[in-house]
Amino acid sequence: MRKKLPIGIENFEDIRREDFYYIDKTGLIRELLDNWGKVNLFTRPRRFGKTLNMSMLKEFFEIGCKKELFEGLEIYNETDICRQYMGQFPVIFVSLKGVKGNDYHTARAMMSSVIGMEAMRFRFLAASEKLSEDEKKLYGKLTMVDETGQESFQMPDSVLMESLKTLSMLLHKHYGKKVILLIDEYDVPLAKANESGYYEQMILLVRNMFEQALKTNDSLYFAVLTGCLRVAKESIFTGLNNPKILSITSVRFDEYFGFTDEEVRELLRYYGLSDSYNAVKEWYDGYRFGNVDVYCPWDVINYVDDLRDEPSLAPKNYWANTSGNDVVRHFIEKVGDGLTKREIENLIAGEIVTKEIHQELTYNRLYDSIENIWSVLFTTGYLTQRGKPEGDMFRLTIPNREIRKIFTDQVMYLFKENTKKDGETLNAFCEALKNGDARSVEEQFTAYLKRTISIRDTFVKRDTKENFYHGILIGILGYKSGWYVRSNGEAGTGYSDIQVEVEDEDIGIVIELKYAERSDMDMKCKEALEQIETKGYAQQLWEEGMHTVLKYGIACYQKECRVMCSQN
């Protein structure tokens, strides 16, 4: 019986004990110990295994380590490392990914709860003979229990800001060993605070917590933080001496977040899905961390899990289901404000755009300029690098088909929003279409194409290119009041691209779209009209009582179109 796939499971112990499939990343422990600094910050896009790696670090270093969890894994063969470090440290592990309050009071309460729940793991401190009575009272404040034993629902600022330092000190004194501190998704509270309007309050809280825990903490052995963005030092790591920043451009640790090509091949072999390798690579590979190309683990695991039930299933977008993709929308909205349509079109076509990237950012300035947005797209995984950067100049591209679809979906969404606002142009186009005026339809549709961002992907199939023009037409027709529009509906002996019923006037319209080269646009229009006839696409409209049926063959090439119409 094959192992289960760990869908949404980020706890290392659960994965190992319950015999889930696990891609061995324990070499990270050896690399961390060989190259560690006092404070180590890993920045990676979301969904690349940061939390699971942090859970793995906790299980390895923490006193009381369950050594059987590591049997058979790479680190278990490092006998000297295991003897010296395995199960030898008190470990504090807090994940801030859930600190997402809509206001500061709520977010602060969430932060208190996260720290308090971690402190509760060490209940033995309340009775420790190594601690004084005053120190035990300090522990009670961390668990939000006052001196009388009553629960408190407010951790005072003075307690919260020093909470990680205080817990480190208490554990150090109890065990006689310094503490390893793990802070996962350190920047999520800042991102949410920026969205909800309390950024300045949250940045002050986090800065004070980190300064106490990471700078003036004599009980700290070393710390590891993970996050999505490398937040500028002056905004949060003020005064911290040389934190080791391990970003997506760092060669060190490059293979430990995300799946390598060989790891994906082995995963597919294990589940008998090697035939799906090309599809998995095209859709979910393409990210470049340091010197290694990696796949997004979240996507690969979810797609493999779906393939086990339906081996013929086409790839789909799993990334979009876990992110709002706001940065892509902000990016596209910058067209004309430092961003050209050509740059977006080049990216969507799979080409490279060279831009200056700033890896240190502050959340309250992410969208202030197009320069910052380019940097956010890069650090969050919507764009990746090709080749070696020259200083701060990076050669950027969209990593794969999945992320490309996010861009094209946002392009289409914004086009539809703009179309809805321009009622005069919309009505002029629809009147020409209803009246069989092929020349005016051609002129109006070409004008629409020139105003929008074209999708000219050089490596996709012809039918995918046709889908773009199909979507543009649906986006236009969908806002015409009193018009019933069907897309890819069954008709005659096939499926017509678009059918329209102008209900008040009993007029039917059939549209067949073709992607063409510039030299054969007339021929493609004629092919489209012939297809409407031979497959009987208009028959359904006649049967539904339409008095007039207009048939349109439309051929498109980049931002040009040709339109032919017949009527009977």
Protein Blocks (a to p, Z undefined) as FASTA:
>chain_A
ZZdddehiabfklmmmnopacddfklmmmmmmmmpcfbdcddddehiommmmmmmmmmmm
pghiafklmgoiaklmmmmlmmmmgopaccddddfklmccfbfklmmmmmmmmmmmmmmm
mmmmmmockbcfklmmmmmmmnopafkopacfbdcfklmmmmmmmmmmmmmmmnopacdd
ddehkllmmmmmmmnopmmmmmmmmmmmmmmmmmmmmkbfbdcdddfbdcdfklmmgoia
hiacddfkbmghklmgccdfklmmmmmmmnopmmmmmmmmmmmgoiaghjaccddfklmm
mmmmmmmmmmmbccddfklmmcgklmmmmmmmmgoihpafklmmmmmnopacdddddfbd
cfklmmmpmklmmmmmmmnopaccedjdehjaccdddfblmlmmmmmmmmmmmmmmmmmm
mmmlmmmmmmmmmnopaklmmmmmmmmmmmmccdddfkbcfklmmmmmmmmmmmmmmmmg
hiacdehiaehjbccfbdcddfknopacddddddddfklmmmmmmmmmmmmmmnommmmm
mmnopabdcddddddehjaccdddddZZ
